Amino acid sequence: MRFLSEINSPADLRQLKVEDLQEVADEVRQFIIDTCSRVGGHTGASLGAVELAVAMHYVFDTPNDRLVWDVGHQAYAHKILTGRRDELHTIKQYGGLSGFLKRDESEYDTFGAGHASTSISAALGMAVARDHKNEDFHVCALIGDSSLAGGMAMEAINQAGHLKTRMIVLLNDNEMSIAPAVGALSRYLNRIKEAQSYQHLKEEIGDALESVPGIGGKLRQAAKSVKDAIAAAVLPGALVNELGFKYIGYVDGHNVPMLVRALEEAKKVDDGPVIVHALTTKGKGFPNPEKNYYAYHATGPFDPKTGVARKSGGASAPTYTEVFGNTMCELMERDERIVALTAAMPDGTGVDKVLEAFPDRSYDVGIAEQHAITFCAGMACEGVKPVAAIYSTFLQRGFDQVIHDVCLQDLDVTLAMDRAGIVGADGPTHHGLLDIAYLRSYPNIVLMAPKDEAEMRAMMLTAIEHPGPAAIRYPRGNGYGVDISGEPKQIEIGKGEILREGEDIAIIAYGSMVNPSVNAAESLSKEGIEATVVNARFVKPLDEKLIMEIAASHRLIVTVEEAYLAGGFGSAVMELLEMNGVQDKVKVIRMGVPDRIVTHGDAKLLLAKYGLDADGIFQKVKETAATLGARPAGRKPLRAVK
Ligand SMILES: Cc1ncc(C[n+]2csc(CCOP(=O)(O)OP(=O)(O)O)c2C)c(N)n1
């Protein structure tokens, strides 16, 4: 590494000559490939943005000038250039670098990110604050073409054009989201590119004609008016003229000197916002990208020469995501009212399978979770049965739409919340720990969580058949390998199940915590403590009859959930006891995630940290059981609830 080993901050980069920057980019790219081949990461996304990072840190006086990255998954080059090169190998691991942007990780991370479409809003906020304070620095937001289509980005553009605030938006246009980009905006960007290619062509033809003696000038004139007409029709028109943005581009996003020139030009625009449109290739430089679809976005470890993924021992049980995709195909085959929907995560949610099998009844709406929900509500008004598969964390974006458009109108929409719980390496922006709390507080919706993949299938059918709003939460990763070959059968709504009967102590678990609770109960049994274990299945409506019986026949109830305790499943149980005036009759301990930000790292490790595994539950119950003392005389043991 001729340059990179000497670059410990962007100030070092800025000492170099422009002619050297392409080589710096090559070294950064190789460094990303070497590191990600060992530890995995958002390899393809970051490889596509190497030159953008080099050019931005060269042109802007960072951190005084503010760079705002969208999502942050593509910012590995930015991390390398801002003093984190030697830590890159720790990315996404417990105690290591975040996979996204984090203000307390570096002063160069001006704004935390992880969810899409935030950068223009945040950058506009910084630029407006700068102007209020009469300060003088540049603000540049980097955003991908798919994130640009997110509602927030559009809202920010709307305001920026109106305010005429001085700021730069660098558009990283690779025509990809995680899957290929979708939507009319993506088509619009393509038309800009086509029009400009045509314009370049016209210019070349014009120059050639100019040189023809006698007639060249007239023909050149004619060519110019065609060019103007095309430009007026499709060029950045809407963005530049109507929305108040200037436009520079497009530029080759892998040519550092060209990017430097474009950004220098953008810096000179002092009367409003400007977009620099850079064309990039996702996975640029990845070995054999066409052999590895994920090269385009994220990878696990791979062979740095061939790009072939290194096999990880791999569990044999299907993932919940796979079970969702397969079951959707089965159910859609039987009922043609069902439609499937994803918001830019077809492979992440299993909807890719459905899109393939039922292309006319499934939709990828792009990074547009809010729209997705109301779009479903509209379909439900017409008797269609939409199933929206959205990660728990991204559904936060559609909260008001779930309340105002779906639940308030009691519409038949099913929400399949994948990645509910602790997701692991992606960390705080991606953990799905809030859905119970944010959905439980409003009437009409049915909320459930399966204990395994067979129950997942049953719950999918139950939710879809239920004529109102229903949501299922299920975790990232594999099921338990239970038999899922039979037809799914509906479950009675609001009915839990007793898995094990004990005395005095009951563990009431929700979703992913049911199996660890059963295992904990078996360990407790070896210590002479017989605990009842209940699979709650529903947090709304709660199985009130069952829980009240448990409360009447046990002295300790331990609730367990993979979610924030505040407003969660345990809270629902406590509210029930309080509403029935028995809160003093039974001791309740709630296990779940406390009021802390959960960092990134291995999911198992993080779950263990909060006691949310068999051992943690065992320890907590054993410890608490020891404080109970002898059972009072006349106290009845649990009756089996039929
Ligand atoms: C609100 C939200 N929805 C979905 C995602 C998942 N996600 C992460 S990156 C990405 C694709 C972004 O595409 P683009 O903006 O074009 O950037 P690129 O990855 O192509 O560089 C998606 C859908 C997210 N981070 N945030």
The ligand as an SDF file (V2000), in Angstrom:
LIG
                    3D

 26 27  0  0  0  0  0  0  0  0999 V2000
  -36.2030    2.4370    6.3260 C   0  0  0  0  0  0  0  0  0  0  0  0
  -35.3150    1.3460    5.7800 C   0  0  0  0  0  0  0  0  0  0  0  0
  -35.8460    0.3770    5.0160 N   0  0  0  0  0  0  0  0  0  0  0  0
  -35.0620   -0.6050    4.5350 C   0  0  0  0  0  0  0  0  0  0  0  0
  -33.7220   -0.6310    4.8110 C   0  0  0  0  0  0  0  0  0  0  0  0
  -32.8440   -1.7950    4.3410 C   0  0  0  0  0  0  0  0  0  0  0  0
  -31.8540   -1.3240    3.3730 N   0  0  0  0  0  0  0  0  0  0  0  0
  -30.5870   -1.0590    3.7120 C   0  0  0  0  0  0  0  0  0  0  0  0
  -29.6780   -0.5450    2.4380 S   0  0  0  0  0  0  0  0  0  0  0  0
  -30.9550   -0.7060    1.3840 C   0  0  0  0  0  0  0  0  0  0  0  0
  -30.7790   -0.3940   -0.0650 C   0  0  0  0  0  0  0  0  0  0  0  0
  -30.3910    1.0130   -0.2560 C   0  0  0  0  0  0  0  0  0  0  0  0
  -30.2650    1.2410   -1.6260 O   0  0  0  0  0  0  0  0  0  0  0  0
  -29.5820    2.5750   -2.1100 P   0  0  0  0  0  0  0  0  0  0  0  0
  -30.1020    3.7340   -1.3490 O   0  0  0  0  0  0  0  0  0  0  0  0
  -29.7230    2.6580   -3.5770 O   0  0  0  0  0  0  0  0  0  0  0  0
  -28.0760    2.3930   -1.6940 O   0  0  0  0  0  0  0  0  0  0  0  0
  -27.0490    1.2760   -2.1760 P   0  0  0  0  0  0  0  0  0  0  0  0
  -27.1390    0.1520   -1.2050 O   0  0  0  0  0  0  0  0  0  0  0  0
  -27.4460    0.8400   -3.5520 O   0  0  0  0  0  0  0  0  0  0  0  0
  -25.7350    1.9410   -2.1480 O   0  0  0  0  0  0  0  0  0  0  0  0
  -32.0940   -1.1520    2.0400 C   0  0  0  0  0  0  0  0  0  0  0  0
  -33.3970   -1.4130    1.4080 C   0  0  0  0  0  0  0  0  0  0  0  0
  -33.2140    0.3970    5.6240 C   0  0  0  0  0  0  0  0  0  0  0  0
  -31.9270    0.4370    5.9790 N   0  0  0  0  0  0  0  0  0  0  0  0
  -34.0260    1.3730    6.0810 N   0  0  0  0  0  0  0  0  0  0  0  0
  1  2  1  0
  2  3  1  0
  2 26  2  0
  3  4  2  0
  4  5  1  0
  5  6  1  0
  5 24  2  0
  6  7  1  0
  7  8  2  0
  7 22  1  0
  8  9  1  0
  9 10  1  0
 10 11  1  0
 10 22  2  0
 11 12  1  0
 12 13  1  0
 13 14  1  0
 14 15  2  0
 14 16  1  0
 14 17  1  0
 17 18  1  0
 18 19  2  0
 18 20  1  0
 18 21  1  0
 22 23  1  0
 24 25  1  0
 24 26  1  0
M  CHG  1   7   1
M  END
$$$$
